[in-house]
Amino acid sequence: MSEDEYNYSFHWQDINNNLIIRWDNSPHHKEISTYPHHKHIRGTTEPSKEISLKEVMVYIEKQIMF
């Protein structure tokens, strides 16, 4: 956890508003090893790290590059 911890929730959705991935640090999913940081990917919840908007944008750009 960083010294400047903040609440975040970054959503990536398709054109039909279907969730592709969401990163957040909402204090639920205590079973996740990276609690409270986690990501939701198509119905699953997985460990994640604290992430910035810039890192999210880089991730998405890498995923959509041809």
KOLFIKOL-147642 format. One record per atom (N, C-alpha, C): atom name; residue number from 1; x, y, z. Coordinates in Angstrom, 2 decimals. Layout:
BEGIN
{CA NUM {X Y Z}},
...
This chain:
BEGIN
{N 1 {0.85 -1.17 0.00}},
{CA 1 {0.00 0.00 0.00}},
{C 1 {0.90 1.23 0.00}},
{N 2 {0.58 2.18 -0.83}},
{CA 2 {1.42 3.36 -0.91}},
{C 2 {1.11 4.32 0.22}},
{N 3 {2.03 5.21 0.45}},
{CA 3 {1.86 6.23 1.48}},
{C 3 {0.69 7.15 1.12}},
{N 4 {0.42 7.30 -0.17}},
{CA 4 {-0.64 8.18 -0.65}},
{C 4 {-1.87 7.38 -1.07}},
{N 5 {-2.20 6.35 -0.33}},
{CA 5 {-3.33 5.47 -0.67}},
{C 5 {-4.60 6.28 -0.92}},
{N 6 {-5.34 5.88 -1.92}},
{CA 6 {-6.59 6.54 -2.28}},
{C 6 {-7.56 5.47 -2.74}},
{N 7 {-8.84 5.80 -2.71}},
{CA 7 {-9.85 4.87 -3.23}},
{C 7 {-9.89 5.00 -4.74}},
{N 8 {-9.96 3.86 -5.42}},
{CA 8 {-10.03 3.91 -6.87}},
{C 8 {-10.91 2.78 -7.38}},
{N 9 {-11.43 3.00 -8.56}},
{CA 9 {-12.18 1.99 -9.28}},
{C 9 {-12.12 2.37 -10.76}},
{N 10 {-11.39 1.59 -11.51}},
{CA 10 {-11.22 1.83 -12.95}},
{C 10 {-11.95 0.73 -13.71}},
{N 11 {-12.85 1.13 -14.60}},
{CA 11 {-13.67 0.19 -15.36}},
{C 11 {-13.30 0.26 -16.83}},
{N 12 {-13.16 -0.90 -17.44}},
{CA 12 {-13.00 -0.99 -18.90}},
{C 12 {-14.19 -1.81 -19.37}},
{N 13 {-15.01 -1.19 -20.19}},
{CA 13 {-16.22 -1.84 -20.69}},
{C 13 {-16.24 -1.82 -22.21}},
{N 14 {-16.98 -2.76 -22.79}},
{CA 14 {-17.11 -2.76 -24.24}},
{C 14 {-18.22 -1.80 -24.67}},
{N 15 {-18.46 -1.72 -25.95}},
{CA 15 {-19.43 -0.78 -26.50}},
{C 15 {-20.86 -1.03 -25.99}},
{N 16 {-21.13 -2.25 -25.53}},
{CA 16 {-22.45 -2.60 -25.00}},
{C 16 {-22.50 -2.51 -23.47}},
{N 17 {-21.51 -1.85 -22.88}},
{CA 17 {-21.41 -1.67 -21.43}},
{C 17 {-21.17 -2.97 -20.66}},
{N 18 {-20.67 -3.99 -21.33}},
{CA 18 {-20.29 -5.23 -20.65}},
{C 18 {-18.90 -5.04 -20.05}},
{N 19 {-18.74 -5.42 -18.79}},
{CA 19 {-17.47 -5.27 -18.12}},
{C 19 {-16.41 -6.17 -18.74}},
{N 20 {-15.28 -5.59 -19.06}},
{CA 20 {-14.13 -6.36 -19.50}},
{C 20 {-13.23 -6.60 -18.28}},
{N 21 {-12.90 -5.52 -17.60}},
{CA 21 {-12.11 -5.62 -16.36}},
{C 21 {-12.35 -4.38 -15.51}},
{N 22 {-12.33 -4.59 -14.21}},
{CA 22 {-12.42 -3.46 -13.27}},
{C 22 {-11.38 -3.68 -12.18}},
{N 23 {-10.57 -2.68 -11.95}},
{CA 23 {-9.60 -2.68 -10.87}},
{C 23 {-10.15 -1.80 -9.76}},
{N 24 {-10.10 -2.26 -8.52}},
{CA 24 {-10.52 -1.40 -7.43}},
{C 24 {-9.90 -1.85 -6.11}},
{N 25 {-10.08 -1.00 -5.12}},
{CA 25 {-9.59 -1.32 -3.78}},
{C 25 {-10.69 -1.16 -2.74}},
{N 26 {-11.90 -1.47 -3.15}},
{CA 26 {-13.01 -1.48 -2.21}},
{C 26 {-12.73 -2.56 -1.16}},
{N 27 {-12.98 -2.26 0.11}},
{CA 27 {-12.58 -3.21 1.17}},
{C 27 {-13.51 -4.40 1.33}},
{N 28 {-13.62 -5.19 0.30}},
{CA 28 {-14.32 -6.48 0.37}},
{C 28 {-13.39 -7.51 -0.26}},
{N 29 {-13.79 -8.72 -0.37}},
{CA 29 {-12.93 -9.79 -0.90}},
{C 29 {-11.67 -9.96 -0.04}},
{N 30 {-11.87 -10.09 1.25}},
{CA 30 {-10.75 -10.25 2.17}},
{C 30 {-9.95 -11.53 1.90}},
{N 31 {-10.53 -12.45 1.14}},
{CA 31 {-9.83 -13.68 0.82}},
{C 31 {-8.75 -13.50 -0.24}},
{N 32 {-8.74 -12.37 -0.91}},
{CA 32 {-7.76 -12.10 -1.97}},
{C 32 {-6.42 -11.73 -1.32}},
{N 33 {-5.35 -12.33 -1.79}},
{CA 33 {-4.03 -12.14 -1.18}},
{C 33 {-3.54 -10.70 -1.24}},
{N 34 {-4.04 -9.92 -2.17}},
{CA 34 {-3.61 -8.53 -2.32}},
{C 34 {-4.61 -7.54 -1.73}},
{N 35 {-5.52 -8.05 -0.87}},
{CA 35 {-6.55 -7.23 -0.24}},
{C 35 {-5.97 -5.91 0.24}},
{N 36 {-6.61 -4.79 -0.03}},
{CA 36 {-7.91 -4.64 -0.64}},
{C 36 {-7.86 -4.53 -2.17}},
{N 37 {-6.66 -4.55 -2.74}},
{CA 37 {-6.52 -4.39 -4.19}},
{C 37 {-6.93 -5.67 -4.91}},
{N 38 {-7.77 -5.52 -5.92}},
{CA 38 {-8.21 -6.69 -6.69}},
{C 38 {-8.77 -6.23 -8.03}},
{N 39 {-9.04 -7.20 -8.88}},
{CA 39 {-9.65 -6.88 -10.19}},
{C 39 {-10.74 -7.89 -10.48}},
{N 40 {-11.74 -7.42 -11.19}},
{CA 40 {-12.86 -8.25 -11.62}},
{C 40 {-12.72 -8.45 -13.12}},
{N 41 {-12.66 -9.71 -13.52}},
{CA 41 {-12.53 -10.03 -14.94}},
{C 41 {-13.61 -11.04 -15.30}},
{N 42 {-14.60 -10.58 -16.06}},
{CA 42 {-15.67 -11.45 -16.56}},
{C 42 {-16.17 -12.45 -15.51}},
{N 43 {-16.61 -11.93 -14.38}},
{CA 43 {-17.24 -12.77 -13.38}},
{C 43 {-16.31 -13.37 -12.34}},
{N 44 {-15.01 -13.13 -12.46}},
{CA 44 {-14.07 -13.64 -11.45}},
{C 44 {-13.43 -12.46 -10.71}},
{N 45 {-12.93 -12.74 -9.54}},
{CA 45 {-12.20 -11.74 -8.77}},
{C 45 {-10.80 -12.27 -8.56}},
{N 46 {-9.81 -11.46 -8.90}},
{CA 46 {-8.42 -11.91 -8.87}},
{C 46 {-7.54 -10.91 -8.13}},
{N 47 {-6.40 -11.35 -7.62}},
{CA 47 {-5.46 -10.43 -6.98}},
{C 47 {-4.99 -9.37 -7.97}},
{N 48 {-4.67 -8.22 -7.44}},
{CA 48 {-4.15 -7.13 -8.24}},
{C 48 {-3.25 -6.29 -7.35}},
{N 49 {-2.67 -5.28 -7.90}},
{CA 49 {-1.85 -4.36 -7.12}},
{C 49 {-2.49 -2.98 -7.19}},
{N 50 {-2.02 -2.10 -6.32}},
{CA 50 {-2.47 -0.72 -6.44}},
{C 50 {-2.11 -0.26 -7.84}},
{N 51 {-3.03 0.40 -8.51}},
{CA 51 {-2.82 0.74 -9.91}},
{C 51 {-3.28 2.18 -10.16}},
{N 52 {-2.61 2.84 -11.05}},
{CA 52 {-2.95 4.23 -11.41}},
{C 52 {-3.70 4.25 -12.73}},
{N 53 {-4.32 5.37 -13.01}},
{CA 53 {-5.02 5.52 -14.29}},
{C 53 {-4.04 5.36 -15.44}},
{N 54 {-2.84 5.90 -15.29}},
{CA 54 {-1.84 5.76 -16.35}},
{C 54 {-1.53 4.29 -16.62}},
{N 55 {-1.37 3.49 -15.57}},
{CA 55 {-1.09 2.06 -15.74}},
{C 55 {-2.26 1.34 -16.40}},
{N 56 {-3.47 1.73 -16.05}},
{CA 56 {-4.66 1.15 -16.68}},
{C 56 {-4.67 1.46 -18.17}},
{N 57 {-4.39 2.69 -18.52}},
{CA 57 {-4.40 3.08 -19.92}},
{C 57 {-3.31 2.34 -20.71}},
{N 58 {-2.15 2.16 -20.12}},
{CA 58 {-1.07 1.41 -20.78}},
{C 58 {-1.52 -0.04 -20.98}},
{N 59 {-2.14 -0.64 -19.97}},
{CA 59 {-2.63 -2.01 -20.07}},
{C 59 {-3.64 -2.14 -21.22}},
{N 60 {-4.61 -1.24 -21.25}},
{CA 60 {-5.64 -1.31 -22.30}},
{C 60 {-5.02 -1.11 -23.67}},
{N 61 {-4.12 -0.16 -23.78}},
{CA 61 {-3.46 0.08 -25.07}},
{C 61 {-2.75 -1.18 -25.56}},
{N 62 {-2.06 -1.88 -24.66}},
{CA 62 {-1.37 -3.11 -25.05}},
{C 62 {-2.35 -4.19 -25.51}},
{N 63 {-3.53 -4.21 -24.89}},
{CA 63 {-4.51 -5.23 -25.23}},
{C 63 {-5.16 -4.98 -26.58}},
{N 64 {-5.29 -3.72 -26.96}},
{CA 64 {-6.00 -3.44 -28.22}},
{C 64 {-5.06 -3.18 -29.40}},
{N 65 {-3.76 -3.20 -29.14}},
{CA 65 {-2.80 -3.01 -30.25}},
{C 65 {-2.85 -4.22 -31.16}},
{N 66 {-2.76 -3.99 -32.43}},
{CA 66 {-2.78 -5.06 -33.43}},
{C 66 {-1.39 -5.37 -33.88}},
